């Protein structure tokens, strides 16, 4: 993981999702303005509300506040990364002052708490691990599943660390390499796997079974081992290592399925009931690619 790598997450305020981006260089959270507007106003078109609010602030001399809202890429309802206006905690406080809402004060307290917790986690990463564990437990995940999920994430991080140091460009190339590995071991792309599970913007790994997590980890661990042995540099050579690493896991998967009579790749997911899905546009997730 590179020094300035941004950690992209979705937090929850009173069961309402708020997209956010952690800028490690500036040590600041940047929150989606539209998400905050949606929560505070309960508007059916938060985007339109925000556009009108921007116009009003500019007319009233609030240009500084508006210009401090930066366009950052965050995950959209269709699962793609799209630019959206985002503001740090200080700027968000100023914007909230312009929005009449009984939720304003509780939301400001929540923003301050979130920012403080992230700074604590930067100094002590164990806090972030414990927070993730607590979140998964609250969603009903078993201790065994959580252990497998966290072990798999550690393996994933070591692989992306290797990519970062050996000429692989973040985001697009990471996603392509991840897809190559996944296609080789699972015989379908990550998007195909998400479709099988009925997922949209959700994090695929958060909806994998124990077996799927295990074979994903094996594929990525094998990929890193092969890339390290061959001193793979750049996208093309790391793609070759990815194919070979995925094939290692695929062979193991085939043996497992033959001996157990159970398929590894599954349509199982941990999605809430449909009525709950209608309330939320996004789920909490790490953009790992």
Steps between C-alpha positions, in 0.01 A plus 500: 500500500654834398551779753235726350250228421149619573275276704149515358217403728131544559389587853153494649316776687181371664476221238557748216811450282759776456778457247839625612865503396797508735792707366807356674724787393273769647368271774143606430168337424312635198125432509254490211303825510201347321476219756503750787238715327283193444510407869440849636227603256344159422473636146396263221755676277796590720710585194255769388477636856880526517519680164246760616680536834828564320339772291353664811830486689684657209247784484524553875879517490568144607740444214783381727289221647382381158847507344632284785270220385724285281397250236617157618431155361261298713300188432163570338178294520598323175823379663727728295736766633363843412594857589287658772534816707669427831596716796719459806352521849554875543341587166217256562423673831464830312269344243284343768442846647325589173264202511198529732466157659436356848771245421770766461642493853511118538660480156771751593582298811516185286738665251733607778494151653573331166797730433644443846462122475683492168796695641512255791501208255787656303710504816377155609386276207374239747204729572397486132521120506284485812248741348469285186457187711228668709320615185498151347380347827214751506401378152481143624824364353655205684838523673636247251383711205649817650834328558506380139397842368773680693768247408400535136521880525853475639602281206332744261688794654834323459422439133405863433813608689700296249313652206555852631875443521536327164355727237128426519280808491223525755126483439457388137798260482431367850143426392615328180750282685240411762262396224767285334569315826129457571420375152772235527397355835121550491442466123312830496588866542444697818203674335363161397541374854318805637218445250472138610457618859255773406736779609526850360715756681576255780848374580531150353731372775255605770251259341730204439462168677788363708606281208494788251710713736746214543554438128519873425774529761682196357489650150635837619765345725616280212505800266723696736732204549537444124547872431766525770687193373495629141564863601197608300502866400219693336148400406574234237733286712280534806204396288687183408569434868132566571388242248740243643401579859133473414561164332664367819180578692284365217670160511457487877135604459435221251651242736291637789178486297575149374569362847223684688233512234446871578541796265723781628364792297161580644206734453472534878515852639440690823264759358224632730134454420375682191314756709827593668674532163248765398612714793870493416672601179841377614653248735813550712802379296888512422602570144779269480592513136 
